[in-house]
Amino acid sequence: MTWRTELERAAARLREAAGAADRAERLLVDAASRLAADDTERRRSELAERLSAAAAGAASGWLGDDLARTDPNTPPRTEAPDAEAVRIGTALLDDAPAFPALAGLLGKGHLVCGGDAADPRVAGMLQSLLVRVTAAHPNLELSLVDGVTLGQVFAPATALVDAGIAAPVATDHLALGRVLTAAEKRLTELRDIAARGQSIADRPYHLIVIAGLPPEVGKSTRERLAALAHAGPSARCHLVLCGWRHLPHREPLPAIEHATYLDVGDEVRLGSLPLPVVLDAPPPPALARNVFGSRARQRREAGELSVADLVPEELWTESSRNGLTTVIGRDQAGHTAGGDVEVSFDDATPHWLIGGRTGGGKTVFLLDVLYGLATRYSPDELELYLLDFKEGVSFTEFTPSPLDPSWIPHVRAVGVESDREYGVAVLSALRAELTRRAGLMKRAGATRLARLRELRPDVRLPRIVAVVDEFHVLFAGNDRLAGEAVAHLEELARKGRSYGVHLVLASQTISGIEALYSKKDSIFGQFPLRVALPGAKHLLDEGNDAAVESVGQAVINDAGGLKGRNRTCRFPDASSADDLLAQLRRDLWERRDSDEEPVVFRGFDEQHLGSDPRFAALAPTHAPRALVGRAVDVHMSTVGYQFDRSPGRHLAVVGTSVVAADVLTSAAVSLAHQHEPGAVEFQVAATAAGAEEIARDLVEELKALGHECRELEPGTILTAPRGRPVYLVWFGADGADGQPGTLRDLLLHGPATGAHVIGWWRGARRFLDDIGGSAGREHVAGVVALNIAANDLAAITGGYERSWDARANRCLVIDRHAGTETLAVPYVRPGRLDEVVETR
Ligand SMILES: Nc1ncnc2c1ncn2[C@@H]1O[C@H](COP(=O)(O)OP(=O)(O)OP(=O)(O)O)[C@@H](O)[C@H]1O
């Protein structure tokens, strides 16, 4: 066979082999080796042409074209190429460029080069190779290592790093170690997926480009590289490994399998190609800019949803029968880059645990979820309880405000800077709802919420989502309250799935939760959906070290933190979409079918008698109640103390805080609204310094309401005649006006004749003395404790079980007869909290 015939055949086979780089390379080598010295120039150039054409078939477009002649504005490919070969230079025939020199890379093997990027020929080749593979492969992950030029060689590709397509360039052996660890982990994951019989063909290629090994690299790193090279191609991992050369006095280099070797000496040789090669020069800067810039842009666009993308086209079309689902972001791990990531409350993931440091994006993530859900499901399908224990305004935007009277109609209660008691009250109310639903189910013979909804279409059974932000605060004291919180959470976590009550617990850490820690398995095991934000600790399984660094990213794991079940996604920034969200809120609000506003508990708010709707509704009654404040409970119920004719129906407000005077005023004014004018008399005494003005204002107000009202002077307070039922409102009763005996007599016998004392005692011990010590406790059944210490309170009441922690803007309302103790926010005169700095 003449060389010509052979060439014909070789060229034909090359055409067939287009796309199969190894065959292309082999055939090129075969054919080229037959170029006899005595061939005519014409024949030689004909052969070179044919080889060029064949090479073009094996690596076309971005992978094979001459970049210097490529229009800088050529767009990168949108689909993955078939070809596995990439051009790295040009083979020379008689010192003239003859045909492209190719190496099998992505989908095929590795390129290994003895020289490194300190050699400008290698640097140029690497830069053009990077442009080629980036432009040709739309779905590519890169790791860049440069131990010889400190990252200089990769400077043109900075846009890829910024967009997360490439990790920041590793320039020392430690960083190289991290690159290898990540690659090994990825490789194991893909191998596991493939082992399960699932395809990995849609996963991105991972290309590790090492422009030169850092000097400290030792034997073990080299062996890791060789092992990676061995296993890499079957898990879509490939290497371009420069600086892979034997050093004197060092152990021999391990062999790199699946590699095409590039020898860069005076002459450059590629694999077994018998001709010298000139490596590609750096690409034109404009071309590199375009390719890297376009890819970065595409990746950002594909990887990000805007807040508007979280909202469905039509509002409230979904049913929560089988669960709740919303979109939270786009997959970022690259596995299915661009795929929407959904999160659900359903049988598989009934409860969620969210972790992340302060400023890590917890609130934004929660807002994204809440808006996503509230736009998909109507208030008949979904109810929300939102609790936030930190200082901040996380959930206030869901509630009406003077600036924006709209609210999200799904929201039943919101706690901002909540007390732990409020949190426990909400959990307890949810537990009561569990019990109610359990009863409904039993009676209907259903075992699942979905079935119950079918059987009882007449009953409203929305799914309930309760969000507790900074939930560790609930357990802060490791005390009785913490115990109650744990008990509630355990019950809700265990049974919520069946009854459609779902919990979202968010915290900076779950490790510090002492009360739960010993029961970590039992409680947190009920929270299969884990959301790890930057700084999250102990949220995923021990072996699962997935982590995100940049705010706006989350690792979502739907298997209790199990390794291999992570999805990394970017979620949109709800905090920068104020206008859109305000409009959305208004749209939702306008669709509401009830005007019932959510209860908003803001721990720092003043409570005013005048703005309590229950005060406005007061009317004359036989069982009047002195209103003193709003309870720290889910509905912020009004706390009152009832007066009747039984012994002991008096009310003592105890504490040095001037808030006591406001409580007295509220009690008296609210009572005045419950008696017909003239039916009772009010007697007002002010013996506490500073209370005179308040007392005078009260007298004015009572008179304006049509009541008879007498101001009493010291010395006559307990002896003034009482012609009809009377309330003695006494600002500063300490010392009993010098007549403790008379006071005790009044306390004991007054109620039977309609005479009640409403007094402010500044000192707890003084109060106890005045009423006759512990024996007199029964004579004053009502106590509002303000800033008094727990032991003083115990002395007053006889010390039954409580954990009173006196603090500003709170009081404990005790009714000994009813056996109740209610934590409340006392009514104050508007602006009072700005005036007083309370002390114990
Ligand atoms: N998805 C996002 N994209 C861009 N920026 C974000 C994103 N999420 C949060 N941020 C930024 O981070 C800031 C802090 O977020 P966020 O308030 O949610 O943190 P947090 O974890 O709730 O913090 P803290 O506990 O201190 O309130 C936001 O104001 C916002 O600027």
PDBQT file of the ligand as one rigid body, heavy atoms in Angstrom, charges set to zero:
ROOT
HETATM    1  N1  LIG A 901     -30.243  36.461  49.468  1.00  0.00    +0.000 N 
HETATM    2  C1  LIG A 901     -29.534  37.550  49.723  1.00  0.00    +0.000 A 
HETATM    3  N2  LIG A 901     -28.912  38.203  48.752  1.00  0.00    +0.000 NA
HETATM    4  C2  LIG A 901     -28.202  39.308  49.016  1.00  0.00    +0.000 A 
HETATM    5  N3  LIG A 901     -28.056  39.836  50.224  1.00  0.00    +0.000 NA
HETATM    6  C3  LIG A 901     -28.640  39.235  51.247  1.00  0.00    +0.000 A 
HETATM    7  C4  LIG A 901     -29.406  38.058  51.057  1.00  0.00    +0.000 A 
HETATM    8  N4  LIG A 901     -29.874  37.668  52.245  1.00  0.00    +0.000 NA
HETATM    9  C5  LIG A 901     -29.426  38.559  53.136  1.00  0.00    +0.000 A 
HETATM   10  N5  LIG A 901     -28.683  39.492  52.545  1.00  0.00    +0.000 N 
HETATM   11  C6  LIG A 901     -28.031  40.643  53.187  1.00  0.00    +0.000 C 
HETATM   12  O1  LIG A 901     -27.610  40.307  54.484  1.00  0.00    +0.000 OA
HETATM   13  C7  LIG A 901     -28.212  41.163  55.436  1.00  0.00    +0.000 C 
HETATM   14  C8  LIG A 901     -28.524  40.381  56.687  1.00  0.00    +0.000 C 
HETATM   15  O2  LIG A 901     -29.530  39.445  56.411  1.00  0.00    +0.000 OA
HETATM   16  P1  LIG A 901     -30.569  39.031  57.525  1.00  0.00    +0.000 P 
HETATM   17  O3  LIG A 901     -31.116  40.225  58.205  1.00  0.00    +0.000 OA
HETATM   18  O4  LIG A 901     -31.510  38.095  56.913  1.00  0.00    +0.000 OA
HETATM   19  O5  LIG A 901     -29.611  38.253  58.504  1.00  0.00    +0.000 OA
HETATM   20  P2  LIG A 901     -29.990  37.500  59.831  1.00  0.00    +0.000 P 
HETATM   21  O6  LIG A 901     -29.305  36.206  59.788  1.00  0.00    +0.000 OA
HETATM   22  O7  LIG A 901     -31.448  37.511  60.044  1.00  0.00    +0.000 OA
HETATM   23  O8  LIG A 901     -29.268  38.408  60.826  1.00  0.00    +0.000 OA
HETATM   24  P3  LIG A 901     -29.709  38.839  62.248  1.00  0.00    +0.000 P 
HETATM   25  O9  LIG A 901     -29.856  37.552  62.986  1.00  0.00    +0.000 OA
HETATM   26  O10 LIG A 901     -28.613  39.703  62.715  1.00  0.00    +0.000 OA
HETATM   27  O11 LIG A 901     -30.981  39.601  62.030  1.00  0.00    +0.000 OA
HETATM   28  C9  LIG A 901     -29.452  41.723  54.730  1.00  0.00    +0.000 C 
HETATM   29  O12 LIG A 901     -29.769  42.994  55.177  1.00  0.00    +0.000 OA
HETATM   30  C10 LIG A 901     -29.036  41.746  53.288  1.00  0.00    +0.000 C 
HETATM   31  O13 LIG A 901     -28.434  42.962  52.975  1.00  0.00    +0.000 OA
ENDROOT
TORSDOF 0
